[in-house]
């Protein structure tokens, strides 16, 4: 309804696949923005204010304080969150890919991921073996990615590795 008021052609959102990659990315970013903001804000709040006072006395600007205090002290948190995010590469948010496009058949080419495939295989074809194999593959690949990325982090900086 907004597009015609702006002089643009209306789009049948649930029948066109072209805008859905952008829609899904934006929806996912919007979903996790608040959660990540809380985590980073808690970590920044946990930094000892004496570091900033000492930097201020030494004449550091805000950008220098961010560059030399905040970012280095947040780097272990960033590493942990990236490692956990890497483990979720093969995990797709089921609600995002199933509920947002409303299970529209026209969008299967864009929204069919391992999670929705497992659900449709189980519910539509009642193929427990194929659904289990796909889920097992998803879990194993996530596990391998976490181990590999943690090994890389351990070689770069052993103190920042998870294990």
Secondary structure, 3 states (H helix, E strand, C coil): CHHHHCCCCCCCCCCCCCCHHHHHHHHHHHHHHHHHHHHHHHHHHCCCHHHHHHHHHCCCCHHHHHHHHHHHHHHHHHHHHHHHHHHCCCCCCHHHHHCCCCCCHHHHHHHCCHHHHHHHHHHHHCCHHHHHHHHHHHHHHHHHHHHHHHHHHHHHCHHHCCC
